[in-house]
Amino acid sequence: MLDTTKKFEVPEGVDLELRLAGPVIRINAWLIDAAIRLAIIVVAFFTLTWLGKVGIGVMLLIYFLTEWFYPVFFELKQGATPGKRLFNLYVCHDDGTPVNWQSSMLRNLLRVADFFPFAYALGLLCMLANRDFKRLGDIAAGTVVVYREKESIAISILDAEPTPLPVPLTLTEQRAILDFAERHAYLSESRQQELANHLSELTTKQGEEGVKELYCYANWLLKGQ
């Protein structure tokens, strides 16, 4: 692996790429989250201590929830803690799917093991020794920390000569052709040809030629002709 990109093909035939986040940026994100947790605890301390033993009990409860469930809450809610979101990071399973509560709980409970012998030294060594930059919690939970790719709004279709549709199509059918062409960068060649073969009655072509013909139709539709 020459870079930090993890690429694999999912069962649907889509080539998925995950840009893995390394130790440095993850440490920076952790420092932001640590500052937020510390601020919550400090505010709770000065707010609740005047309530006596009851206040201390509530403060300890807040400390427990902040320390252990702060990351779980945000990972389940938005895929990343505020610190990670600040650096455009995202926690997901190895296959790119969002984390569930089991995997989030497991990866965060094992932060205790990552802390040994001090200052998360074991977790850092584990990340440096792992090609996917996984700490112990990530290995056990089957998760990775990746960069959240910005969604592309513009339609991107391969260059192809606009060709009029041979027969009238419904709006749904036209949208399906445009969706196919827009996703060409995320589909393997074999998957593209497989999908194009389903429309061979429209294109009168098979395989790679059928794919190119669909691109021509898509460009014609895109130009509003």
C-alpha beads as a LAMMPS data file, in Angstrom:
LAMMPS data file: protein, C-alpha beads

225 atoms
224 bonds

1 atom types
1 bond types

-500.0 500.0 xlo xhi
-500.0 500.0 ylo yhi
-500.0 500.0 zlo zhi

Masses

1 110.0

Atoms # bond

1 1 1 0.000 0.000 0.000
2 1 1 1.639 3.185 -1.243
3 1 1 -0.789 5.563 0.471
4 1 1 -3.423 5.498 3.195
5 1 1 -6.265 4.498 0.905
6 1 1 -8.038 1.214 1.518
7 1 1 -9.862 -0.004 -1.582
8 1 1 -12.158 -2.994 -1.928
9 1 1 -15.204 -4.119 -3.871
10 1 1 -18.455 -4.591 -1.992
11 1 1 -20.925 -7.363 -2.975
12 1 1 -22.966 -4.885 -5.043
13 1 1 -19.959 -4.474 -7.349
14 1 1 -19.074 -0.953 -6.232
15 1 1 -15.397 -0.115 -5.714
16 1 1 -15.217 1.549 -2.317
17 1 1 -12.266 3.641 -1.194
18 1 1 -11.629 4.645 2.414
19 1 1 -8.917 7.177 3.232
20 1 1 -7.488 6.041 6.547
21 1 1 -6.658 8.595 9.236
22 1 1 -3.201 8.339 10.781
23 1 1 -2.076 8.755 14.396
24 1 1 -1.175 12.463 14.265
25 1 1 -4.552 13.793 13.172
26 1 1 -6.338 11.343 15.485
27 1 1 -4.272 12.588 18.428
28 1 1 -5.236 16.166 17.557
29 1 1 -8.902 15.142 17.455
30 1 1 -8.525 13.370 20.796
31 1 1 -7.044 16.518 22.361
32 1 1 -10.061 18.549 21.218
33 1 1 -12.449 15.974 22.682
34 1 1 -10.435 15.830 25.911
35 1 1 -10.730 19.609 26.246
36 1 1 -14.499 19.409 25.719
37 1 1 -14.879 16.645 28.307
38 1 1 -12.734 18.585 30.769
39 1 1 -14.860 21.704 30.258
40 1 1 -18.034 19.709 30.967
41 1 1 -16.549 18.282 34.164
42 1 1 -15.255 21.669 35.373
43 1 1 -18.638 23.324 34.792
44 1 1 -20.374 20.442 36.589
45 1 1 -17.947 20.753 39.519
46 1 1 -18.494 24.468 40.093
47 1 1 -22.236 24.142 39.493
48 1 1 -22.967 21.156 41.752
49 1 1 -20.495 21.272 44.647
50 1 1 -22.687 23.696 46.587
51 1 1 -25.382 20.964 46.747
52 1 1 -23.198 18.957 49.126
53 1 1 -23.132 15.164 48.920
54 1 1 -25.980 15.093 46.428
55 1 1 -24.097 17.460 44.157
56 1 1 -20.924 15.400 44.442
57 1 1 -22.864 12.261 43.549
58 1 1 -24.387 13.913 40.486
59 1 1 -20.976 15.276 39.501
60 1 1 -19.422 11.795 39.709
61 1 1 -22.248 10.458 37.548
62 1 1 -21.626 13.187 34.980
63 1 1 -17.912 12.382 35.049
64 1 1 -18.631 8.684 34.436
65 1 1 -21.020 9.367 31.556
66 1 1 -18.693 11.946 29.993
67 1 1 -15.634 9.718 30.206
68 1 1 -17.221 6.529 28.876
69 1 1 -20.286 7.458 26.839
70 1 1 -19.284 10.800 25.304
71 1 1 -17.624 9.100 22.276
72 1 1 -20.321 6.418 21.999
73 1 1 -23.115 9.009 21.914
74 1 1 -21.535 11.062 19.135
75 1 1 -20.371 8.067 17.094
76 1 1 -23.910 6.677 17.025
77 1 1 -25.476 10.084 16.408
78 1 1 -23.194 11.488 13.716
79 1 1 -20.398 8.981 13.138
80 1 1 -17.732 10.974 14.971
81 1 1 -17.034 12.991 18.103
82 1 1 -16.835 16.818 17.809
83 1 1 -13.033 16.576 17.757
84 1 1 -13.062 14.133 14.866
85 1 1 -15.688 16.137 12.981
86 1 1 -13.488 19.213 13.300
87 1 1 -10.817 17.349 11.326
88 1 1 -13.371 15.775 8.959
89 1 1 -12.894 12.270 10.376
90 1 1 -15.434 9.478 10.576
91 1 1 -15.652 6.147 12.433
92 1 1 -17.028 3.195 10.470
93 1 1 -16.790 -0.564 10.147
94 1 1 -14.090 -2.152 7.997
95 1 1 -16.578 -2.388 5.126
96 1 1 -17.478 1.314 5.321
97 1 1 -20.843 0.855 7.031
98 1 1 -21.755 3.078 10.027
99 1 1 -20.846 1.764 13.474
100 1 1 -23.570 0.221 15.620
101 1 1 -23.835 0.489 19.394
102 1 1 -22.042 -2.834 19.993
103 1 1 -18.946 -1.918 18.006
104 1 1 -18.893 1.642 19.359
105 1 1 -19.143 0.432 22.960
106 1 1 -16.428 -2.179 22.433
107 1 1 -13.922 0.135 20.751
108 1 1 -14.357 2.750 23.478
109 1 1 -14.338 0.389 26.461
110 1 1 -10.989 -0.955 25.278
111 1 1 -9.464 2.505 25.598
112 1 1 -8.409 1.234 29.032
113 1 1 -6.134 -1.335 27.382
114 1 1 -4.867 1.232 24.873
115 1 1 -3.840 3.495 27.761
116 1 1 -1.263 1.038 29.166
117 1 1 1.403 1.489 30.353
118 1 1 0.715 5.254 30.255
119 1 1 -0.610 8.024 27.963
120 1 1 -2.107 5.589 25.410
121 1 1 1.359 4.271 24.574
122 1 1 0.116 0.775 23.736
123 1 1 -2.643 2.144 21.513
124 1 1 -0.143 4.326 19.636
125 1 1 2.280 1.437 19.123
126 1 1 -0.582 -0.712 17.876
127 1 1 -1.619 1.974 15.370
128 1 1 1.929 2.355 14.073
129 1 1 2.270 -1.414 13.636
130 1 1 -1.084 -1.784 11.841
131 1 1 -1.479 -0.889 8.164
132 1 1 -5.013 0.400 8.848
133 1 1 -3.863 2.486 11.855
134 1 1 -6.037 0.499 14.234
135 1 1 -5.695 0.654 17.972
136 1 1 -6.732 -2.342 20.091
137 1 1 -10.323 -1.138 20.328
138 1 1 -10.573 -0.855 16.546
139 1 1 -9.158 -4.345 16.029
140 1 1 -11.624 -5.884 18.474
141 1 1 -14.626 -3.951 17.129
142 1 1 -13.732 -4.219 13.441
143 1 1 -13.689 -0.452 12.942
144 1 1 -11.476 2.130 11.256
145 1 1 -11.176 5.901 11.401
146 1 1 -11.302 7.480 7.944
147 1 1 -11.608 10.858 6.302
148 1 1 -15.156 11.879 5.511
149 1 1 -15.215 12.546 1.783
150 1 1 -17.002 15.670 0.669
151 1 1 -20.081 14.910 -1.375
152 1 1 -19.855 15.963 -4.966
153 1 1 -22.832 18.009 -6.113
154 1 1 -21.834 18.350 -9.743
155 1 1 -22.686 15.552 -12.125
156 1 1 -19.571 13.873 -13.480
157 1 1 -19.971 11.794 -16.621
158 1 1 -17.270 10.420 -18.865
159 1 1 -16.746 12.192 -22.171
160 1 1 -19.008 10.653 -24.761
161 1 1 -20.715 11.862 -27.913
162 1 1 -24.336 12.780 -27.067
163 1 1 -26.636 10.283 -28.747
164 1 1 -30.443 10.636 -28.878
165 1 1 -32.486 7.925 -27.236
166 1 1 -33.704 5.344 -29.762
167 1 1 -37.114 5.162 -28.064
168 1 1 -39.011 7.450 -25.652
169 1 1 -38.316 6.724 -21.981
170 1 1 -40.130 7.703 -18.804
171 1 1 -38.549 10.189 -16.402
172 1 1 -37.720 7.322 -14.032
173 1 1 -35.938 5.408 -16.792
174 1 1 -34.027 8.524 -17.867
175 1 1 -32.984 9.146 -14.254
176 1 1 -31.755 5.553 -14.021
177 1 1 -29.444 6.073 -17.020
178 1 1 -28.094 9.310 -15.509
179 1 1 -27.523 7.620 -12.149
180 1 1 -25.618 4.811 -13.865
181 1 1 -23.352 7.280 -15.669
182 1 1 -22.791 9.424 -12.568
183 1 1 -21.631 6.409 -10.575
184 1 1 -19.119 5.145 -13.151
185 1 1 -16.175 6.040 -10.907
186 1 1 -17.556 3.874 -8.102
187 1 1 -18.414 0.806 -10.181
188 1 1 -15.973 -1.868 -11.252
189 1 1 -15.735 -2.512 -15.000
190 1 1 -17.369 -5.914 -14.638
191 1 1 -20.275 -4.411 -12.699
192 1 1 -20.720 -1.644 -15.291
193 1 1 -20.920 -4.202 -18.078
194 1 1 -23.283 -6.394 -16.072
195 1 1 -25.683 -3.492 -15.567
196 1 1 -25.363 -2.366 -19.177
197 1 1 -26.221 -5.863 -20.395
198 1 1 -29.602 -5.544 -18.705
199 1 1 -30.298 -2.670 -21.103
200 1 1 -29.021 -4.413 -24.206
201 1 1 -32.514 -4.228 -25.745
202 1 1 -32.210 -0.443 -25.605
203 1 1 -28.565 -0.123 -26.670
204 1 1 -28.474 -3.231 -28.928
205 1 1 -24.949 -3.735 -27.609
206 1 1 -23.247 -5.899 -24.997
207 1 1 -20.341 -5.465 -22.610
208 1 1 -18.050 -2.471 -22.947
209 1 1 -19.822 -1.209 -26.066
210 1 1 -23.106 -1.204 -24.188
211 1 1 -21.544 0.823 -21.375
212 1 1 -20.231 3.441 -23.806
213 1 1 -23.637 3.672 -25.462
214 1 1 -25.300 4.382 -22.115
215 1 1 -22.776 7.175 -21.501
216 1 1 -23.756 8.676 -24.855
217 1 1 -27.438 8.574 -23.905
218 1 1 -26.629 10.102 -20.497
219 1 1 -24.744 13.018 -22.053
220 1 1 -27.631 13.629 -24.425
221 1 1 -30.069 13.693 -21.481
222 1 1 -27.732 15.869 -19.428
223 1 1 -27.580 18.493 -22.157
224 1 1 -31.396 18.607 -22.217
225 1 1 -31.663 17.694 -25.867

Bonds

1 1 1 2
2 1 2 3
3 1 3 4
4 1 4 5
5 1 5 6
6 1 6 7
7 1 7 8
8 1 8 9
9 1 9 10
10 1 10 11
11 1 11 12
12 1 12 13
13 1 13 14
14 1 14 15
15 1 15 16
16 1 16 17
17 1 17 18
18 1 18 19
19 1 19 20
20 1 20 21
21 1 21 22
22 1 22 23
23 1 23 24
24 1 24 25
25 1 25 26
26 1 26 27
27 1 27 28
28 1 28 29
29 1 29 30
30 1 30 31
31 1 31 32
32 1 32 33
33 1 33 34
34 1 34 35
35 1 35 36
36 1 36 37
37 1 37 38
38 1 38 39
39 1 39 40
40 1 40 41
41 1 41 42
42 1 42 43
43 1 43 44
44 1 44 45
45 1 45 46
46 1 46 47
47 1 47 48
48 1 48 49
49 1 49 50
50 1 50 51
51 1 51 52
52 1 52 53
53 1 53 54
54 1 54 55
55 1 55 56
56 1 56 57
57 1 57 58
58 1 58 59
59 1 59 60
60 1 60 61
61 1 61 62
62 1 62 63
63 1 63 64
64 1 64 65
65 1 65 66
66 1 66 67
67 1 67 68
68 1 68 69
69 1 69 70
70 1 70 71
71 1 71 72
72 1 72 73
73 1 73 74
74 1 74 75
75 1 75 76
76 1 76 77
77 1 77 78
78 1 78 79
79 1 79 80
80 1 80 81
81 1 81 82
82 1 82 83
83 1 83 84
84 1 84 85
85 1 85 86
86 1 86 87
87 1 87 88
88 1 88 89
89 1 89 90
90 1 90 91
91 1 91 92
92 1 92 93
93 1 93 94
94 1 94 95
95 1 95 96
96 1 96 97
97 1 97 98
98 1 98 99
99 1 99 100
100 1 100 101
101 1 101 102
102 1 102 103
103 1 103 104
104 1 104 105
105 1 105 106
106 1 106 107
107 1 107 108
108 1 108 109
109 1 109 110
110 1 110 111
111 1 111 112
112 1 112 113
113 1 113 114
114 1 114 115
115 1 115 116
116 1 116 117
117 1 117 118
118 1 118 119
119 1 119 120
120 1 120 121
121 1 121 122
122 1 122 123
123 1 123 124
124 1 124 125
125 1 125 126
126 1 126 127
127 1 127 128
128 1 128 129
129 1 129 130
130 1 130 131
131 1 131 132
132 1 132 133
133 1 133 134
134 1 134 135
135 1 135 136
136 1 136 137
137 1 137 138
138 1 138 139
139 1 139 140
140 1 140 141
141 1 141 142
142 1 142 143
143 1 143 144
144 1 144 145
145 1 145 146
146 1 146 147
147 1 147 148
148 1 148 149
149 1 149 150
150 1 150 151
151 1 151 152
152 1 152 153
153 1 153 154
154 1 154 155
155 1 155 156
156 1 156 157
157 1 157 158
158 1 158 159
159 1 159 160
160 1 160 161
161 1 161 162
162 1 162 163
163 1 163 164
164 1 164 165
165 1 165 166
166 1 166 167
167 1 167 168
168 1 168 169
169 1 169 170
170 1 170 171
171 1 171 172
172 1 172 173
173 1 173 174
174 1 174 175
175 1 175 176
176 1 176 177
177 1 177 178
178 1 178 179
179 1 179 180
180 1 180 181
181 1 181 182
182 1 182 183
183 1 183 184
184 1 184 185
185 1 185 186
186 1 186 187
187 1 187 188
188 1 188 189
189 1 189 190
190 1 190 191
191 1 191 192
192 1 192 193
193 1 193 194
194 1 194 195
195 1 195 196
196 1 196 197
197 1 197 198
198 1 198 199
199 1 199 200
200 1 200 201
201 1 201 202
202 1 202 203
203 1 203 204
204 1 204 205
205 1 205 206
206 1 206 207
207 1 207 208
208 1 208 209
209 1 209 210
210 1 210 211
211 1 211 212
212 1 212 213
213 1 213 214
214 1 214 215
215 1 215 216
216 1 216 217
217 1 217 218
218 1 218 219
219 1 219 220
220 1 220 221
221 1 221 222
222 1 222 223
223 1 223 224
224 1 224 225
